């Protein structure tokens, strides 16, 4: 299974015979400028083959996690900056040539076993109810970075298939999901789908949780009846379908996502990814991948998902 993000603006691309894509914001695309690249030794864009091929030894591989509902880090008010301040700092670094870029290969290995029903806070099987999930994560290396300015993900051609639903998260904030499980999610008759769904703040940021209240556990499963969720995008905007492309459950297809530039800065600020050289211990940036299930043996499964993550930053 494969996913891609641009977290300053984000573009995800995966798929059965689809072209690789960079995740970058509309603003970034219009104001592109060269940055110094610190690529991992031996890693190139060709490192991930377009079809099949061996897994890279150098890739950072996701691991499954069993703990639930890890709290967000709280930014230090004495050192944290507002999203607008970070935007200005990144623009200045871009203009004076000090903005740097690092390429990191990531891998979410295929999972071909079912959900662990009745374990790790998962419930027993029940059709059309979200009863179990599998959570995986990768801790992103932030050493040497004092300001995060952007994240882009590139993916090769690959099969995109999962069952039942997927979430991509950053420090437990939802970047994208195959269906919207927030309290603002609406059914086609404009009825609120989840009064007790995932919480959403004034900036449109959704917090991922498994346990109630406001968790995924035991919510009704409206298969294919809800809008997708991509942070910073409105399902009512005319180009939503083009900017937020995620295949339906248990189907082969391609995935692409383009987000507005401010979305990543707001996401990073709330996720606690604000730091400077005075801080000895950098905050953790955990990229999470979640699959869910109701009652089937195929639930909580996905194919290999591999991508190249490019982080733009100020040293």
C-alpha positions as a Markdown table, in Angstrom:
| # | Residue | x | y | z |
|---|---|---|---|---|
| 1 | Unk | 0.0 | 0.0 | 0.0 |
| 2 | Unk | 1.4 | 3.4 | -0.7 |
| 3 | Unk | 0.8 | 7.0 | 0.3 |
| 4 | Unk | 2.2 | 10.3 | -0.3 |
| 5 | Unk | 2.1 | 13.7 | 1.4 |
| 6 | Unk | 2.9 | 17.3 | 1.0 |
| 7 | Unk | 2.6 | 18.8 | 4.3 |
| 8 | Unk | 3.2 | 22.4 | 3.4 |
| 9 | Unk | 1.0 | 21.6 | 0.6 |
| 10 | Unk | 0.8 | 18.0 | 0.0 |
| 11 | Unk | 0.6 | 15.7 | -3.0 |
| 12 | Unk | 0.2 | 12.0 | -2.8 |
| 13 | Unk | 0.4 | 9.6 | -5.7 |
| 14 | Unk | 0.3 | 5.9 | -5.9 |
| 15 | Unk | -1.2 | 3.5 | -8.2 |
| 16 | Unk | -1.6 | 0.9 | -10.8 |
| 17 | Unk | 0.3 | 2.4 | -13.7 |
| 18 | Unk | 0.2 | 6.0 | -12.5 |
| 19 | Unk | 3.1 | 8.4 | -12.8 |
| 20 | Unk | 5.1 | 9.2 | -9.7 |
| 21 | Unk | 4.1 | 12.5 | -8.2 |
| 22 | Unk | 5.5 | 15.1 | -5.8 |
| 23 | Unk | 3.4 | 16.5 | -3.0 |
| 24 | Unk | 3.7 | 20.1 | -3.0 |
| 25 | Unk | 1.3 | 23.0 | -2.4 |
| 26 | Unk | -0.2 | 25.1 | -5.1 |
| 27 | Unk | 1.8 | 28.1 | -3.7 |
| 28 | Unk | 5.0 | 26.1 | -3.8 |
| 29 | Unk | 4.5 | 25.1 | -7.4 |
| 30 | Unk | 4.0 | 28.7 | -8.4 |
| 31 | Unk | 7.0 | 30.0 | -6.4 |
| 32 | Unk | 9.5 | 27.1 | -6.8 |
| 33 | Unk | 13.1 | 27.9 | -6.1 |
| 34 | Unk | 16.2 | 25.6 | -5.8 |
| 35 | Unk | 17.2 | 24.5 | -2.4 |
| 36 | Unk | 20.4 | 22.7 | -1.2 |
| 37 | Unk | 19.7 | 18.9 | -1.0 |
| 38 | Unk | 21.1 | 16.7 | 1.6 |
| 39 | Unk | 20.2 | 13.3 | 0.2 |
| 40 | Unk | 20.8 | 10.2 | 2.2 |
| 41 | Unk | 23.9 | 8.4 | 1.1 |
| 42 | Unk | 23.2 | 6.0 | -1.8 |
| 43 | Unk | 19.6 | 7.1 | -2.0 |
| 44 | Unk | 18.2 | 8.4 | -5.3 |
| 45 | Unk | 14.7 | 8.8 | -6.8 |
| 46 | Unk | 15.5 | 5.5 | -8.7 |
| 47 | Unk | 16.0 | 3.7 | -5.4 |
| 48 | Unk | 12.3 | 2.6 | -5.4 |
| 49 | Unk | 11.6 | 0.5 | -8.5 |
| 50 | Unk | 8.4 | 1.3 | -10.4 |
| 51 | Unk | 7.2 | -2.3 | -10.3 |
| 52 | Unk | 8.2 | -5.0 | -7.8 |
| 53 | Unk | 11.9 | -5.0 | -6.8 |
| 54 | Unk | 13.7 | -5.5 | -3.5 |
| 55 | Unk | 13.1 | -3.4 | -0.4 |
| 56 | Unk | 15.8 | -0.8 | 0.3 |
| 57 | Unk | 18.0 | -1.5 | 3.3 |
| 58 | Unk | 18.4 | 2.2 | 3.7 |
| 59 | Unk | 14.6 | 2.9 | 3.9 |
| 60 | Unk | 13.1 | 3.7 | 7.3 |
| 61 | Unk | 10.6 | 1.0 | 7.9 |
| 62 | Unk | 7.4 | 1.5 | 9.7 |
| 63 | Unk | 6.7 | -0.6 | 12.9 |
| 64 | Unk | 3.4 | -1.5 | 14.4 |
| 65 | Unk | 2.4 | 0.2 | 17.6 |
| 66 | Unk | 0.1 | -1.2 | 20.3 |
| 67 | Unk | -0.3 | 1.9 | 22.5 |
| 68 | Unk | -3.4 | 3.9 | 22.1 |
| 69 | Unk | -4.2 | 7.6 | 21.9 |
| 70 | Unk | -0.7 | 9.0 | 22.5 |
| 71 | Unk | -1.1 | 12.7 | 23.4 |
| 72 | Unk | 0.1 | 15.5 | 21.2 |
| 73 | Unk | 3.3 | 17.2 | 22.3 |
| 74 | Unk | 2.6 | 20.7 | 23.8 |
| 75 | Unk | 4.6 | 23.5 | 22.1 |
| 76 | Unk | 6.8 | 25.5 | 24.4 |
| 77 | Unk | 5.3 | 29.0 | 24.4 |
| 78 | Unk | 8.7 | 30.6 | 25.0 |
| 79 | Unk | 10.2 | 29.2 | 21.7 |
| 80 | Unk | 7.2 | 28.3 | 19.4 |
| 81 | Unk | 6.4 | 30.5 | 16.5 |
| 82 | Unk | 3.0 | 31.2 | 14.8 |
| 83 | Unk | 2.5 | 29.6 | 11.4 |
| 84 | Unk | 2.7 | 33.1 | 9.8 |
| 85 | Unk | 6.1 | 33.7 | 11.5 |
| 86 | Unk | 7.4 | 30.4 | 10.3 |
| 87 | Unk | 6.2 | 31.1 | 6.8 |
| 88 | Unk | 8.1 | 34.4 | 6.8 |
| 89 | Unk | 11.3 | 32.7 | 8.1 |
| 90 | Unk | 11.1 | 30.0 | 5.5 |
| 91 | Unk | 10.5 | 32.6 | 2.7 |
| 92 | Unk | 13.6 | 34.5 | 4.0 |
| 93 | Unk | 15.7 | 31.4 | 4.0 |
| 94 | Unk | 14.6 | 30.5 | 0.5 |
| 95 | Unk | 15.4 | 34.0 | -0.7 |
| 96 | Unk | 18.9 | 34.1 | 0.9 |
| 97 | Unk | 19.8 | 30.5 | -0.1 |
| 98 | Unk | 19.9 | 29.0 | 3.4 |
| 99 | Unk | 16.8 | 26.8 | 2.9 |
| 100 | Unk | 17.9 | 23.1 | 2.8 |
| 101 | Unk | 16.3 | 19.9 | 1.7 |
| 102 | Unk | 16.7 | 16.3 | 2.8 |
| 103 | Unk | 15.4 | 13.2 | 1.1 |
| 104 | Unk | 14.4 | 10.2 | 3.2 |
| 105 | Unk | 13.1 | 6.9 | 1.9 |
| 106 | Unk | 10.1 | 5.4 | 3.8 |
| 107 | Unk | 8.4 | 2.0 | 3.7 |
| 108 | Unk | 5.1 | 0.7 | 5.2 |
| 109 | Unk | 5.5 | -3.1 | 4.6 |
| 110 | Unk | 2.5 | -5.0 | 3.4 |
| 111 | Unk | 0.2 | -6.5 | 6.0 |
| 112 | Unk | -1.5 | -9.7 | 5.0 |
| 113 | Unk | -3.0 | -10.8 | 8.3 |
| 114 | Unk | -6.4 | -9.7 | 9.6 |
| 115 | Unk | -7.1 | -7.2 | 12.4 |
| 116 | Unk | -6.3 | -8.5 | 15.9 |
| 117 | Unk | -9.9 | -8.6 | 17.1 |
| 118 | Unk | -10.4 | -8.4 | 20.8 |
| 119 | Unk | -6.7 | -7.4 | 21.4 |
| 120 | Unk | -5.1 | -4.0 | 22.2 |
| 121 | Unk | -8.5 | -2.3 | 22.7 |
| 122 | Unk | -10.0 | -3.8 | 19.5 |
| 123 | Unk | -13.5 | -5.2 | 19.8 |
| 124 | Unk | -15.1 | -8.4 | 18.5 |
| 125 | Unk | -16.2 | -8.7 | 14.9 |
| 126 | Unk | -19.4 | -6.8 | 14.0 |
| 127 | Unk | -20.5 | -6.1 | 10.4 |
| 128 | Unk | -20.7 | -2.4 | 9.4 |
| 129 | Unk | -19.2 | -1.1 | 12.7 |
| 130 | Unk | -15.6 | 0.0 | 13.1 |
| 131 | Unk | -14.4 | -2.6 | 15.6 |
| 132 | Unk | -10.6 | -2.9 | 15.1 |
| 133 | Unk | -7.6 | -1.1 | 13.7 |
| 134 | Unk | -3.9 | -1.6 | 12.9 |
| 135 | Unk | -1.6 | 1.3 | 13.6 |
| 136 | Unk | 1.9 | 1.7 | 12.2 |
| 137 | Unk | 4.3 | 4.6 | 12.5 |
| 138 | Unk | 7.7 | 5.9 | 11.4 |
| 139 | Unk | 9.6 | 8.4 | 13.5 |
| 140 | Unk | 11.0 | 11.1 | 11.1 |
| 141 | Unk | 14.6 | 12.2 | 11.7 |
| 142 | Unk | 14.6 | 15.9 | 12.5 |
| 143 | Unk | 18.2 | 16.3 | 13.6 |
| 144 | Unk | 19.9 | 19.5 | 12.3 |
| 145 | Unk | 16.5 | 21.1 | 11.6 |
| 146 | Unk | 15.5 | 24.2 | 13.5 |
| 147 | Unk | 12.4 | 25.1 | 11.4 |
| 148 | Unk | 10.3 | 22.7 | 9.3 |
| 149 | Unk | 9.2 | 24.5 | 6.1 |
| 150 | Unk | 7.7 | 21.8 | 4.0 |
| 151 | Unk | 7.3 | 18.1 | 3.4 |
| 152 | Unk | 6.9 | 16.4 | 0.0 |
| 153 | Unk | 6.4 | 12.7 | -0.8 |
| 154 | Unk | 7.2 | 11.0 | -4.0 |
| 155 | Unk | 6.0 | 7.5 | -4.8 |
| 156 | Unk | 6.8 | 5.1 | -7.7 |
| 157 | Unk | 4.2 | 3.2 | -9.6 |
| 158 | Unk | 2.6 | 0.7 | -7.2 |
| 159 | Unk | -0.6 | -1.0 | -6.4 |
| 160 | Unk | -2.8 | 0.9 | -4.0 |
| 161 | Unk | -5.1 | -1.4 | -2.1 |
| 162 | Unk | -6.4 | -1.5 | 1.5 |
| 163 | Unk | -9.3 | -2.8 | 3.6 |
| 164 | Unk | -11.4 | -1.3 | 5.1 |
| 165 | Unk | -10.3 | 2.4 | 5.5 |
| 166 | Unk | -7.0 | 4.2 | 5.8 |
| 167 | Unk | -5.7 | 7.2 | 7.7 |
| 168 | Unk | -2.4 | 9.1 | 7.3 |
| 169 | Unk | -1.5 | 11.0 | 10.4 |
| 170 | Unk | 1.3 | 13.3 | 11.7 |
| 171 | Unk | 1.6 | 13.2 | 15.5 |
| 172 | Unk | -2.0 | 12.0 | 15.7 |
| 173 | Unk | -3.4 | 14.7 | 13.5 |
| 174 | Unk | -5.1 | 13.4 | 10.4 |
| 175 | Unk | -3.4 | 14.4 | 7.1 |
| 176 | Unk | -5.8 | 12.4 | 4.9 |
| 177 | Unk | -8.3 | 9.6 | 5.2 |
| 178 | Unk | -10.4 | 7.5 | 2.8 |
| 179 | Unk | -13.6 | 8.7 | 4.5 |
| 180 | Unk | -14.2 | 11.6 | 6.8 |
| 181 | Unk | -14.9 | 10.5 | 10.4 |
| 182 | Unk | -14.9 | 13.9 | 12.0 |
| 183 | Unk | -17.9 | 15.5 | 13.7 |
| 184 | Unk | -18.4 | 17.6 | 10.6 |
| 185 | Unk | -18.9 | 14.6 | 8.3 |
| 186 | Unk | -22.2 | 14.6 | 6.6 |
| 187 | Unk | -24.3 | 11.9 | 4.8 |
| 188 | Unk | -25.8 | 12.7 | 1.4 |
| 189 | Unk | -29.0 | 13.9 | 3.1 |
| 190 | Unk | -26.9 | 16.4 | 5.0 |
| 191 | Unk | -27.4 | 14.6 | 8.3 |
| 192 | Unk | -24.4 | 14.6 | 10.7 |
| 193 | Unk | -22.8 | 11.2 | 10.4 |
| 194 | Unk | -20.8 | 11.2 | 13.6 |
| 195 | Unk | -21.9 | 13.5 | 16.5 |
| 196 | Unk | -19.3 | 11.7 | 18.6 |
| 197 | Unk | -16.7 | 11.4 | 15.8 |
| 198 | Unk | -13.2 | 12.7 | 15.7 |
| 199 | Unk | -12.8 | 16.3 | 16.9 |
| 200 | Unk | -12.1 | 19.1 | 14.5 |
| 201 | Unk | -10.7 | 22.5 | 15.5 |
| 202 | Unk | -11.2 | 26.0 | 14.1 |
| 203 | Unk | -8.4 | 25.4 | 11.5 |
| 204 | Unk | -10.0 | 22.3 | 10.2 |
| 205 | Unk | -7.5 | 20.0 | 11.8 |
| 206 | Unk | -8.8 | 16.6 | 12.9 |
| 207 | Unk | -7.3 | 14.7 | 15.9 |
| 208 | Unk | -7.1 | 10.9 | 15.4 |
| 209 | Unk | -8.2 | 8.8 | 18.4 |
| 210 | Unk | -9.2 | 5.2 | 18.7 |
| 211 | Unk | -10.9 | 5.1 | 22.1 |
| 212 | Unk | -14.1 | 7.1 | 22.9 |
| 213 | Unk | -15.1 | 9.8 | 23.6 |
| 214 | Unk | -14.5 | 11.2 | 20.1 |
| 215 | Unk | -12.6 | 8.0 | 19.0 |
| 216 | Unk | -13.0 | 5.6 | 16.0 |
| 217 | Unk | -13.9 | 2.6 | 18.1 |
| 218 | Unk | -17.5 | 1.4 | 17.5 |
| 219 | Unk | -18.5 | 4.1 | 15.1 |
| 220 | Unk | -20.9 | 3.0 | 12.4 |
| 221 | Unk | -19.2 | 2.1 | 9.1 |
| 222 | Unk | -20.8 | 4.0 | 6.2 |
| 223 | Unk | -19.0 | 2.2 | 3.4 |
| 224 | Unk | -18.5 | 4.6 | 0.5 |
| 225 | Unk | -21.1 | 7.1 | 1.7 |
| 226 | Unk | -18.9 | 9.8 | 3.2 |
| 227 | Unk | -16.6 | 12.4 | 1.7 |
| 228 | Unk | -12.8 | 11.8 | 1.8 |
| 229 | Unk | -10.8 | 14.0 | 4.1 |
| 230 | Unk | -7.7 | 15.9 | 3.1 |
| 231 | Unk | -6.4 | 18.6 | 5.5 |
| 232 | Unk | -7.0 | 22.1 | 4.3 |
| 233 | Unk | -9.4 | 21.1 | 1.5 |
| 234 | Unk | -13.2 | 21.6 | 1.4 |
| 235 | Unk | -15.3 | 18.8 | -0.3 |
| 236 | Unk | -17.5 | 21.5 | -1.7 |
| 237 | Unk | -14.8 | 23.3 | -3.6 |
| 238 | Unk | -14.9 | 22.6 | -7.4 |
| 239 | Unk | -11.5 | 21.0 | -7.6 |
| 240 | Unk | -11.7 | 18.8 | -4.5 |
| 241 | Unk | -11.9 | 15.6 | -6.4 |
| 242 | Unk | -8.8 | 16.4 | -8.3 |
| 243 | Unk | -6.8 | 17.6 | -5.3 |
| 244 | Unk | -7.9 | 14.8 | -2.9 |
| 245 | Unk | -7.8 | 11.5 | -4.7 |
| 246 | Unk | -8.0 | 8.3 | -2.6 |
| 247 | Unk | -9.3 | 5.0 | -4.0 |
| 248 | Unk | -12.2 | 3.3 | -2.4 |
| 249 | Unk | -11.8 | 0.4 | 0.0 |
| 250 | Unk | -10.6 | -2.9 | -1.4 |
| 251 | Unk | -9.9 | -1.6 | -4.9 |
| 252 | Unk | -6.7 | -1.1 | -6.9 |
| 253 | Unk | -6.3 | 2.5 | -7.8 |
| 254 | Unk | -4.2 | 5.6 | -7.7 |
| 255 | Unk | -3.9 | 8.2 | -5.0 |
| 256 | Unk | -3.0 | 11.9 | -5.2 |
| 257 | Unk | -3.4 | 14.8 | -2.8 |
| 258 | Unk | -2.6 | 18.5 | -3.1 |
| 259 | Unk | -3.1 | 20.8 | -0.1 |
| 260 | Unk | -2.8 | 24.6 | 0.3 |
| 261 | Unk | 0.5 | 25.8 | 1.8 |
| 262 | Unk | -0.9 | 27.1 | 5.2 |
| 263 | Unk | -2.2 | 23.6 | 6.1 |
| 264 | Unk | 1.2 | 22.2 | 6.9 |
| 265 | Unk | 2.2 | 25.1 | 9.0 |
| 266 | Unk | -0.9 | 24.9 | 11.1 |
| 267 | Unk | -0.5 | 21.1 | 11.3 |
| 268 | Unk | 3.1 | 21.4 | 12.4 |
| 269 | Unk | 2.3 | 24.1 | 15.0 |
| 270 | Unk | -0.5 | 22.0 | 16.6 |
| 271 | Unk | 1.5 | 18.8 | 16.5 |
| 272 | Unk | 4.2 | 20.5 | 18.6 |
| 273 | Unk | 6.8 | 20.5 | 15.8 |
| 274 | Unk | 8.2 | 23.9 | 16.9 |
| 275 | Unk | 11.8 | 24.0 | 18.2 |
| 276 | Unk | 15.1 | 25.9 | 17.9 |
| 277 | Unk | 18.8 | 25.4 | 18.5 |
| 278 | Unk | 18.4 | 26.1 | 22.2 |
| 279 | Unk | 16.4 | 22.9 | 22.7 |
| 280 | Unk | 18.6 | 19.8 | 23.2 |
| 281 | Unk | 15.9 | 17.2 | 22.6 |
| 282 | Unk | 14.0 | 17.7 | 19.4 |
| 283 | Unk | 10.2 | 17.0 | 19.3 |
| 284 | Unk | 9.2 | 13.7 | 17.7 |
| 285 | Unk | 7.5 | 13.8 | 14.3 |
| 286 | Unk | 5.6 | 10.5 | 14.0 |
| 287 | Unk | 4.1 | 9.7 | 10.6 |
| 288 | Unk | 1.3 | 7.2 | 11.2 |
| 289 | Unk | -0.6 | 4.9 | 9.0 |
| 290 | Unk | -3.9 | 3.3 | 10.2 |
| 291 | Unk | -6.1 | 0.7 | 8.6 |
| 292 | Unk | -9.5 | -0.3 | 10.1 |
| 293 | Unk | -11.9 | -3.2 | 10.0 |
| 294 | Unk | -15.4 | -4.4 | 11.0 |
| 295 | Unk | -15.6 | -8.2 | 10.7 |
| 296 | Unk | -13.8 | -9.6 | 7.7 |
| 297 | Unk | -10.5 | -11.6 | 7.6 |
| 298 | Unk | -9.2 | -9.2 | 4.9 |
| 299 | Unk | -9.7 | -6.2 | 7.2 |
| 300 | Unk | -6.7 | -4.1 | 8.4 |
| 301 | Unk | -4.6 | -5.3 | 5.5 |
| 302 | Unk | -2.7 | -3.3 | 2.8 |
| 303 | Unk | -0.1 | -3.8 | 0.1 |
| 304 | Unk | 3.5 | -2.5 | 0.4 |
| 305 | Unk | 3.6 | 1.3 | 0.5 |
| 306 | Unk | 6.9 | 3.0 | -0.2 |
| 307 | Unk | 7.7 | 6.6 | -0.8 |
| 308 | Unk | 10.5 | 9.2 | -0.8 |
| 309 | Unk | 10.0 | 12.0 | 1.8 |
| 310 | Unk | 11.6 | 15.4 | 1.1 |
| 311 | Unk | 11.8 | 17.7 | 4.0 |
| 312 | Unk | 12.6 | 21.4 | 3.4 |
| 313 | Unk | 14.0 | 23.1 | 6.5 |
| 314 | Unk | 16.1 | 25.8 | 8.0 |
| 315 | Unk | 19.3 | 24.4 | 9.7 |
